[in-house]
Amino acid sequence: MTYVRSFLNIIALPLILLFIWFIATLGETSFFVPTPQLLVQTFIDTWTAERFLSDVFPSLGRLIIGIILSILIGIVGGLLIGSFRWLRAMLEPTLEFFRAIPPPVLIPVIMLLIGIGDEMKVSVIVLGAVWPILLNTIEGVRSMDEVLADTSRTYGMNKVNTVRYLILPSAMPQIMAGIRQSLSIALILMVISEMFASTEGLGFAIVQFQRSFAIPEMWSGIVLLGLIGVILSFIFQLAERWILGWYHGLREIEQAA
Amino acid sequence: MTSEHKQPTNPVISQSSVQDTPDGRIPVGKTMPGEQPMLSVQNLKKVYHTDGGDIEAVRNLTFDLPKGQLACLVGPSGSGKTTLLKCISGLMAPTSGEVTLHGEKVTGPPKSMAVVFQEYGRSLFPWLRVAENVELPLKNQGMDKASRKDAVEQALEAVGLSHVPKSYPWQLSGGMQQRVAIARAVAYQPEVLLMDEPFAAVDAQTRADLEDLVRGIWKKLGVSVLFVTHDIDESVYLGERVIILSSSPTVIQEDVLVDLPAERDQLETRSSQRFSELRHHVYEQIQLAKKGFRPEDAVAMR
């Protein structure tokens, strides 16, 4: 019963929006605004297995590699910078500088330096998506509970165990919040990186449709991007529930008290 | 009635030590005759340097803890108890003086020492289950899996928590959480157990149970226990000895031997005449300390 209910909660708003769209485009003749029926038909015709192989999967591959690299670099870098005061003092102003540069403006530079291949596109994703994870990890390490740190010290925990059982889990709620932000940044940058000097990819396909006035096809690509975003966030929520189960339980009890 | 009631009511044992000290000013904590000091605190001083000037938290503390003794440190609030405990446990370096364990200077947390903190909710790992919390220090020491399992089971059994190994600490009541912290310390098999106001945050009934638990574990394991508290009744009920601290900057106000029977009972012991005499005495001393009376003043007046 609760499953049915939560399923209804999830699909209620999309159904309403679809209905409004349907009403609004009744008798619509504009070439630029497709009706829902036309869009569904176009979606099925456009996003065939073949196109998935040629455009969607390469894009998703770069997206996933970019996200994984961002997570690894962000967490490892954040653990180091958060653990050593001198390192933080040395790096923080410089990091602020690089963080302030929007990755898309770096695309021409990266293209000159490492070409127009997958490396360029993954680099652009990482350059944008690494920051929320890095900065949140630093903050998570710094806000370590003092009593817990003292406890670990009195039990003589070695460095590896301290990272594994104390620092990493204690920073994990903030790290996960950072990853959540990074996912949407990574998706945006995946599309943007494919709009320059590309021959395949989801972003490339959408730009191609637009330039050849295949407007319903262009719309269908945008819908596909939205769906990818929803799936990413769903996977993230599953992972978060598994990794941070203790945190949500603790918060619930604290709020009840 | 027992013979102790015929004794003079003044239970002070350390008056002589005031005169015995080298400089004749600072009272020296006693080591029971014929016993090896396990933990020794020598002329410990701690000054915090802040922007607003130096704050002298601990002026000069000297005492020994013999092997197997349960001593309580009691003092008015703000008497530097926590500072002292942090210095003893090697978490903080003293400004001068030293702490030695088995004659070796303490420079970092020693292997044979375990600490139970007041804030149980912040000293247990909330991402680990009860058994995993107890197990972690053993895992860190490289103990093999089978021995670890036995040790964890025994420790949880000893504190009466063998039924909740798979719970998370935050699912338990405050008293049970502190039991988990005690079980973790017990499983670690320390020679010295430091307890920093461990029961200050639990309710009175739980507190009585936990006091008896600590006495029981202490007797069973033969560890030396240094129990810091601000509760006068608790210090007299638990300890074999009560070390009274002065107000800050801290020195030892007095060192009292608790000559209550070894078998203690929440009802019997607490209602005995000797208990109230001792309690009365410790209370008086704490009041004096709060008013700013310092042991060196007594010497100066002489």
Interface residues (C-beta under 8 A of the other chain):
Chain A: D145 E146 V147 L148 D150 T151 R153 T154 Y155 G156 M157 N158 N161 Y165 L166 P169 S170 M172 W246 Y247 G249 L250 I253
Chain B: K86 S89 G90 L91 G108 P109 K111 M113 A114 V115 F117 E119 R122 S123 F125 P126 W127 L128 L136 P137 K139 N140 Q141 Y168 W170 Q171 Y188
